[in-house]
Amino acid sequence: MMASVQVPVFAKFVDELRAIWAAQPDIESRMEAAKPSLERLVRDDDLKGLSAGWPSTEGGKNLLFYVDPDHGFAINAVVRVPGRRGRPHDHGAAWVLYGVLDGQESLERYDRVDDGSEPGHAEIRMSSVTTGTQGKVDLVPPHDIHAEQGGSVRSVAIIIRSQKLGGSNIQRGFDPVAKTYVERSGPSQIPYELTAG
Ligand SMILES: [Fe+2]
């Protein structure tokens, strides 16, 4: 997985994140400080060109480029087919920065409107939707309910997560019509070596 840092723009990005993680005292400050670095990365047209060769992540997958050995943050990508519809979900205790590299994606945000007292029951209401193209970065805090929707063309996003997903980090998937939720461990992590050609 460390081979991913052979791509210079990606290596610089990882160095920036490591410096931020070392300098900032808490995860919220780190994620906020990392936002401009991700904005610069996803504006890189060479990386966008490389991403044309990345495989689809259909079927609940994430490409996993990098996990930091000292700080634990993870860098993923998602590659969506045209017209991909995402279900509302949260990322459990993880913080997520989500940056569009290619194509167009929309981020829907939802409010929880029931009192949470009934296990398995959840009523949610969409509160906003923002549509982004290359360079757009969104910060999603822990337990925030949202959905990522694809556009009319293939789209690619780069994701910084405060921790690698899976294992003990439980996420929730919501069904707004049935007013239910399920708990699950999140997308499968597919190690992928980012190489320059
Ligand atoms: Fe998400």
Boltz pocket constraint, residues with backbone or C-beta under 6 A from the ligand:
constraints:
  - pocket:
      binder: B
      contacts: [[A, 89], [A, 90], [A, 91], [A, 146], [A, 147], [A, 148]]
      max_distance: 6.0
